[in-house]
Amino acid sequence: MTYALSVAIPAHNEERYIARCIESIATSAGLAGQAVEIVVALNRCHDRTRQVAEALGARCVVDDTRCIAAVRNTAVRATTAPVIATLDADSWMSPHTVQAILDRVGDSRFIGGGAVIWPERMSIGIAFSLLAIAPYVIRRGVSAGMFWFSRSAFEAVGGFDESLVSAEDIDFAQRLKANGRARGARYG
């Protein structure tokens, strides 16, 4: 099957959240009338994440490294569509996201883009992470959470930087935005 869009999802023991994530993608794809490929990169999972994801039609790959950037890259590189979105397993898409991505990615004025997500769960660590990244997101004019881009743009910026311990998503967005600027396109 040929897909218009692939969604890459890194997951570490996400059996409680992965169903809502995948179902939100399926709903958005259905409203857009598009077949969407879902690839879940399982990272050291010891729960039923794989079973839940596969039961909902996702294809799973495994990356047991202790580097979220590497897991994100594994998920993206396992996809087959020319357009890719990334989404964390504990997040979900709004109903019109797939159509919005496909509208923008076909517009040469855009290199890619993103959307701020609100995680399904909240912890002290997540709260501190949100507080820590907020200044970067505001100052740099990029998002954190969900990203969309063409496969060629992903390769042009070298994917997610596996040397970073955290904030790999913000770094990716900044490099994507800079690459777009060099090409006369913008981050949307």
N, C-alpha and C positions, 0 to 999 in steps of 0.2 A: 504494500500500500504506500502511496505517496502522501506525505503530510505537508500542510502549509506551515505548521508550527509545531515545534517540540518544546516541552516543558521539562527542565532538568531540576530534580529535587534531591538535595542531600538529606540523609536521614540517619539519625542515631537513636535507636529505641523509641520510635515515634508511633507505636501502635494505637495510642489514644488519640492522635491528631491526624494521622495520614489519611484516614477515610474522608474527613471533612475537606482536606486540602484537595485530594483527587476529585471528589464529587464537585467541588467548586469549579475546577478546571473543566470537567465534563459539562456542567451547566453552561458555562461561558462558551465553550466550543459549540454546544447545541444551539444556543441563541445566534451564534455567528454562522451556523451552517457549515462548519469546518471540521474535518478530522484532525485531531490533535494527538500527537504522540506524547506519552508521559514516561519518563525514565527516572527511576529512583535509584540513587547511589546509596547502598546500604553501608553504613560505617559502624563496624563493631556492634552490630545489633544482636541482642540476646533475647529479644521478645518476638512478637508476631508481626512486626512491621512488613516483612516480605510477604507473608500470607495475605495480609489485609490489602497491600498494594497490588499484588498480582490478581487477587479476586476482583479488584475493581478495574482491571485491564492494563495496569502499568507493567512496564518491563523493568526488571531489577538487574543492577550490576553491583559488584562488591568492590569497595576500596576501604581497607582496614587501617590506612595510615592515620596518624594522629594530627592531621593537618586539614582543616576545613577547606582551605583553598584547593588542595589536591583533590578532595572529595567533590567539590564543585566542578573542577576541571574534568574529572572522570565522568560525572553525570553529563556534562555538556558534550564531551567528545563521544559519548555513546549514543547521542541523538542522531537522527538522520535528516531532519528538515533543514532547509536553508535559513529559517528564522527560528530563534531560540529565546525562550524566557526562562529565568531561574526563579525559583520560589522555595522558601524554606518549608519543611514538612509541617510545621506548626502554624502556618499561615494559610490564607485562602484568597482566591481571586474574587473580584466583584463580577457580577453577571456579564458586563459588557467589555471586560478586559481583552479577551481574544480578538474581538472585532477592532478595538482601539489599537492594539498592537499591529494587526495586519494593515490597518489604514495608514499608520505612521511608517511602518517599515518599508512600504511601497513608495513612500514619498522621499525623493532624493535629498530633500532638505534636512533629513534626520539621519544621524549615525546610529542611533539606538536611544535608549532612555530607560526610565524606571519609574517606580511608584513606591511611596512609603507604605509599609504594611504595619498593621498592629498585630503583634503575636497573639496566638490563641491562649497562651499562658503567660503569667508574669512571675518573675522571681527577683530576688535582690540582684543577682548577677545580670539579668536582662535589663532591669531598671537602670543599673549603673552603666551598662553598655549604651542604652538609649541616651542617657545624659552625656556620656563621653563623646558620642558621635554627633550629637545635635549641632554643636558649633561648626564642625566640618561640613555637615550637610547644608547648613544655612549659608556659611561663608563661601563654599565652593559651588553652590547651586546644583548639587547632585542629590540623588535619592539613596536610600538604603533600604534593602528589603527585597524587592522584586526588580529584575532587570530584563530588558529585551534588546536584541541585537541580531544582526545577520551573522552567519557563520564566518564570513570573510572579515567582519569587524572584530570578532572574537579572536581570530587568528592574528589579525594585524596588531592587536595590543598584547598578544601573548597569553591570553586567558587570565585567570586569577593568579596573583603572585604567591607562589608557594613558599617564599621565604618569610612571609608575614605571619605572625602568630594570631593577630586579630585585625579587624578593620580591612580585611582583604576585599570586601565588597565595596567599600567607599573608595579604596585605591583603584579598583577595577573601573568604577564609574568615572573617576577623575581621568584615568588614562583613555577611556572610551570617549569622554568629552573632548579631551585634547586632540585625539586622533580625528574626531569629527571636525574640530576647528581647523585643523591642517588641511582637511578636504573640502572646506567650505560648507560643512553640514553642522547641525547642532544636536545637542543632547536634549531629548524631549521628555 
